[in-house]
Amino acid sequence: MRPHEYKSHFISAVVKRSGICRATVELVLQATFDEARFQLAEGAECVPIESFGTFAVVDVPARSYRCRGKDGQVRVKPIPAKRRLKFSPTRNLRREVEQQQYDPSRSAFTHHPQDPHIRTRKNMKYKGSNKNLLLQPVKEVNAP
């Protein structure tokens, strides 16, 4: 499939499962993913989605590696610091994927009483580092 066919196939699946009209699904999906991209690109540390997972920006420190040149000399080459995007699925999503069984009683953006609260950037760290980035639970907003 070509990239535009993936989008069309995904939108068709959402329309079929939800019963929402195609035009609305196209607009909402576009706006949702654009907003997530905006948040992550403009400095938000993470974008948590309850019952789905967390997208987080992780800082990778500068480091260096050794390589042998054509002349046999060992050289040390620097790798500059950079930022990476990581995704950490929730336990329930991971379980559903492992068991290859979708649970229709769960929906994204909804907290289920028996589930632990989603955490921001939990266990999302640069693998060369032992430092946890942030372990604060996302605060729930109670609707008035």
KOLTOR-401973 format. One record per residue: x, y, z of N, C-alpha, C in turn; residue number from 1. Coordinates in steps of 0.05 Angstrom, whole numbers, always signed. Layout:
BEGIN
(r (X, Y, Z), (X, Y, Z), (X, Y, Z), NUM)
...
***
This chain:
BEGIN
(r (+17, -24, +0), (+0, +0, +0), (+17, +25, +0), 1)
(r (+8, +45, -13), (+21, +71, -12), (+12, +87, +12), 2)
(r (+27, +107, +20), (+20, +122, +45), (-9, +133, +45), 3)
(r (-19, +143, +23), (-46, +154, +24), (-67, +131, +26), 4)
(r (-59, +107, +18), (-77, +84, +21), (-79, +75, +50), 5)
(r (-57, +77, +65), (-57, +71, +94), (-77, +90, +108), 6)
(r (-76, +115, +102), (-94, +135, +114), (-123, +128, +107), 7)
(r (-128, +123, +82), (-155, +117, +73), (-166, +91, +86), 8)
(r (-149, +71, +88), (-157, +46, +101), (-163, +50, +130), 9)
(r (-145, +66, +144), (-149, +71, +172), (-175, +87, +177), 10)
(r (-180, +107, +161), (-204, +123, +163), (-229, +106, +158), 11)
(r (-228, +89, +138), (-250, +71, +133), (-256, +53, +156), 12)
(r (-235, +42, +169), (-239, +25, +192), (-252, +40, +215), 13)
(r (-243, +65, +220), (-255, +81, +242), (-285, +87, +235), 14)
(r (-291, +94, +211), (-318, +99, +203), (-336, +74, +207), 15)
(r (-325, +51, +198), (-341, +26, +201), (-346, +19, +230), 16)
(r (-325, +22, +247), (-328, +14, +275), (-344, +34, +291), 17)
(r (-342, +60, +285), (-355, +80, +302), (-382, +90, +291), 18)
(r (-386, +89, +265), (-410, +99, +253), (-411, +129, +249), 19)
(r (-388, +142, +253), (-385, +170, +248), (-380, +175, +219), 20)
(r (-390, +197, +208), (-387, +202, +179), (-357, +206, +172), 21)
(r (-350, +199, +148), (-323, +199, +138), (-310, +226, +140), 22)
(r (-325, +247, +132), (-314, +274, +133), (-306, +283, +161), 23)
(r (-322, +276, +180), (-316, +283, +208), (-292, +268, +218), 24)
(r (-290, +242, +212), (-268, +226, +220), (-242, +237, +209), 25)
(r (-242, +244, +183), (-218, +255, +170), (-209, +281, +184), 26)
(r (-228, +299, +190), (-221, +324, +203), (-210, +319, +232), 27)
(r (-223, +302, +247), (-215, +298, +275), (-188, +283, +276), 28)
(r (-184, +263, +260), (-158, +249, +260), (-136, +268, +252), 29)
(r (-140, +284, +232), (-120, +303, +223), (-113, +322, +246), 30)
(r (-134, +334, +258), (-130, +353, +280), (-116, +340, +304), 31)
(r (-124, +315, +311), (-112, +301, +334), (-82, +296, +330), 32)
(r (-75, +285, +308), (-47, +279, +303), (-30, +305, +299), 33)
(r (-42, +325, +287), (-28, +351, +284), (-22, +363, +312), 34)
(r (-42, +361, +330), (-38, +373, +356), (-17, +357, +372), 35)
(r (-17, +331, +370), (+4, +315, +384), (+31, +322, +373), 36)
(r (+34, +325, +346), (+59, +333, +334), (+67, +360, +344), 37)
(r (+49, +379, +345), (+54, +406, +354), (+64, +406, +383), 38)
(r (+50, +392, +401), (+58, +390, +429), (+86, +380, +432), 39)
(r (+93, +358, +418), (+119, +346, +421), (+141, +363, +408), 40)
(r (+135, +375, +385), (+155, +391, +372), (+161, +418, +386), 41)
(r (+141, +429, +399), (+143, +455, +412), (+152, +453, +441), 42)
(r (+160, +430, +450), (+172, +428, +477), (+157, +414, +498), 43)
(r (+134, +403, +493), (+120, +387, +513), (+137, +362, +518), 44)
(r (+140, +355, +544), (+156, +332, +551), (+143, +306, +542), 45)
(r (+116, +305, +543), (+103, +281, +534), (+74, +286, +528), 46)
(r (+62, +267, +514), (+33, +268, +507), (+22, +241, +516), 47)
(r (+11, +239, +540), (-1, +214, +550), (-29, +211, +540), 48)
(r (-36, +187, +532), (-64, +180, +523), (-72, +156, +540), 49)
(r (-91, +161, +558), (-101, +141, +576), (-110, +116, +561), 50)
(r (-104, +93, +570), (-111, +67, +559), (-98, +62, +531), 51)
(r (-78, +78, +524), (-64, +74, +499), (-34, +74, +504), 52)
(r (-23, +97, +513), (+5, +98, +519), (+15, +127, +520), 53)
(r (+41, +130, +521), (+53, +156, +524), (+74, +161, +502), 54)
(r (+72, +183, +488), (+92, +192, +470), (+109, +212, +485), 55)
(r (+136, +208, +485), (+153, +225, +501), (+178, +233, +485), 56)
(r (+188, +256, +491), (+213, +266, +480), (+235, +259, +500), 57)
(r (+256, +245, +491), (+278, +237, +508), (+304, +250, +498), 58)
(r (+319, +262, +516), (+344, +274, +509), (+366, +253, +509), 59)
(r (+380, +250, +487), (+403, +231, +486), (+428, +248, +488), 60)
(r (+445, +242, +508), (+469, +258, +512), (+490, +254, +490), 61)
(r (+508, +273, +488), (+530, +271, +468), (+548, +248, +477), 62)
(r (+558, +234, +458), (+576, +212, +464), (+595, +208, +441), 63)
(r (+613, +189, +443), (+632, +184, +421), (+635, +154, +417), 64)
(r (+644, +146, +394), (+649, +118, +389), (+676, +115, +374), 65)
(r (+686, +91, +375), (+712, +85, +362), (+707, +70, +336), 66)
(r (+722, +77, +316), (+720, +63, +291), (+748, +61, +279), 67)
(r (+752, +40, +263), (+778, +36, +250), (+776, +46, +222), 68)
(r (+794, +63, +214), (+795, +75, +187), (+807, +55, +168), 69)
(r (+807, +64, +142), (+818, +47, +121), (+848, +42, +125), 70)
(r (+861, +61, +138), (+890, +58, +143), (+896, +42, +168), 71)
(r (+876, +32, +182), (+880, +15, +205), (+881, +31, +231), 72)
(r (+881, +57, +230), (+882, +74, +254), (+854, +74, +267), 73)
(r (+855, +73, +294), (+830, +75, +309), (+824, +104, +314), 74)
(r (+800, +113, +306), (+793, +141, +310), (+769, +142, +329), 75)
(r (+767, +164, +343), (+744, +169, +360), (+727, +190, +346), 76)
(r (+702, +183, +341), (+684, +202, +327), (+662, +210, +347), 77)
(r (+657, +236, +348), (+636, +246, +366), (+608, +243, +354), 78)
(r (+589, +238, +371), (+560, +238, +364), (+547, +260, +380), 79)
(r (+536, +281, +367), (+524, +303, +382), (+499, +294, +397), 80)
(r (+493, +310, +418), (+468, +305, +433), (+444, +310, +415), 81)
(r (+423, +295, +420), (+399, +298, +404), (+374, +291, +420), 82)
(r (+351, +295, +408), (+326, +288, +421), (+313, +266, +405), 83)
(r (+302, +246, +419), (+288, +224, +406), (+259, +223, +416), 84)
(r (+243, +212, +399), (+215, +207, +406), (+212, +178, +413), 85)
(r (+199, +173, +436), (+194, +146, +445), (+164, +142, +450), 86)
(r (+155, +118, +447), (+128, +111, +453), (+128, +88, +473), 87)
(r (+113, +90, +494), (+111, +69, +514), (+81, +62, +517), 88)
(r (+73, +38, +508), (+45, +30, +510), (+38, +24, +539), 89)
(r (+12, +26, +545), (+2, +18, +571), (+4, -12, +573), 90)
(r (+3, -22, +598), (+4, -51, +602), (-19, -65, +588), 91)
(r (-43, -53, +588), (-66, -67, +576), (-63, -68, +546), 92)
(r (-53, -47, +533), (-49, -47, +504), (-28, -68, +497), 93)
(r (-6, -69, +513), (+15, -89, +508), (+3, -117, +511), 94)
(r (-13, -121, +531), (-25, -148, +535), (-44, -155, +512), 95)
(r (-60, -136, +502), (-78, -142, +480), (-62, -149, +455), 96)
(r (-40, -136, +450), (-23, -142, +427), (-10, -169, +429), 97)
(r (+0, -175, +453), (+13, -201, +458), (-7, -224, +454), 98)
(r (-32, -220, +464), (-52, -241, +463), (-67, -241, +436), 99)
(r (-62, -220, +420), (-76, -216, +395), (-106, -217, +398), 100)
(r (-115, -203, +419), (-144, -202, +425), (-152, -175, +434), 101)
(r (-169, -162, +418), (-178, -135, +424), (-199, -136, +446), 102)
(r (-197, -118, +465), (-217, -116, +487), (-235, -92, +482), 103)
(r (-260, -97, +472), (-278, -74, +465), (-288, -59, +489), 104)
(r (-285, -69, +513), (-295, -55, +536), (-277, -31, +544), 105)
(r (-253, -30, +532), (-234, -8, +537), (-234, +12, +514), 106)
(r (-231, +37, +521), (-229, +57, +499), (-207, +77, +507), 107)
(r (-193, +88, +487), (-172, +107, +492), (-184, +132, +505), 108)
(r (-168, +146, +520), (-175, +171, +534), (-194, +165, +558), 109)
(r (-198, +140, +565), (-216, +133, +587), (-200, +117, +608), 110)
(r (-201, +125, +633), (-188, +110, +654), (-207, +89, +665), 111)
(r (-197, +65, +667), (-213, +43, +677), (-206, +39, +706), 112)
(r (-225, +35, +724), (-220, +34, +753), (-198, +14, +762), 113)
(r (-196, -9, +748), (-177, -29, +757), (-149, -24, +746), 114)
(r (-146, -5, +728), (-119, +1, +716), (-104, +21, +733), 115)
(r (-77, +18, +733), (-61, +39, +746), (-62, +65, +729), 116)
(r (-58, +87, +743), (-58, +113, +728), (-34, +114, +709), 117)
(r (-39, +125, +686), (-17, +128, +667), (+3, +148, +678), 118)
(r (+28, +143, +674), (+49, +160, +684), (+63, +174, +660), 119)
(r (+72, +198, +665), (+86, +213, +644), (+115, +203, +642), 120)
(r (+122, +195, +620), (+149, +186, +613), (+160, +164, +632), 121)
(r (+143, +147, +641), (+151, +126, +660), (+170, +107, +645), 122)
(r (+193, +102, +657), (+213, +84, +646), (+222, +92, +618), 123)
(r (+218, +116, +611), (+227, +126, +585), (+253, +140, +590), 124)
(r (+275, +128, +583), (+301, +140, +588), (+320, +131, +566), 125)
(r (+341, +145, +564), (+362, +138, +545), (+374, +112, +555), 126)
(r (+377, +92, +539), (+385, +66, +549), (+413, +65, +560), 127)
(r (+430, +85, +554), (+456, +86, +565), (+457, +100, +592), 128)
(r (+434, +109, +601), (+433, +124, +626), (+417, +108, +647), 129)
(r (+424, +111, +672), (+408, +98, +693), (+389, +118, +706), 130)
(r (+388, +142, +696), (+372, +163, +708), (+344, +163, +697), 131)
(r (+324, +161, +716), (+296, +163, +708), (+290, +192, +701), 132)
(r (+274, +196, +680), (+269, +223, +670), (+248, +237, +687), 133)
(r (+226, +224, +691), (+204, +237, +706), (+185, +215, +715), 134)
(r (+178, +214, +740), (+160, +194, +750), (+136, +205, +765), 135)
(r (+124, +225, +753), (+101, +238, +766), (+76, +229, +752), 136)
(r (+56, +219, +767), (+31, +212, +754), (+17, +236, +743), 137)
(r (+2, +231, +721), (-13, +253, +709), (-37, +258, +727), 138)
(r (-41, +283, +734), (-63, +291, +751), (-89, +290, +736), 139)
(r (-109, +278, +749), (-135, +276, +737), (-150, +303, +740), 140)
(r (-165, +309, +719), (-181, +334, +720), (-209, +325, +724), 141)
(r (-221, +333, +746), (-248, +326, +752), (-267, +346, +739), 142)
(r (-285, +337, +723), (-304, +354, +710), (-324, +365, +731), 143)
(r (-331, +391, +729), (-350, +402, +748), (-378, +393, +743), 144)
***
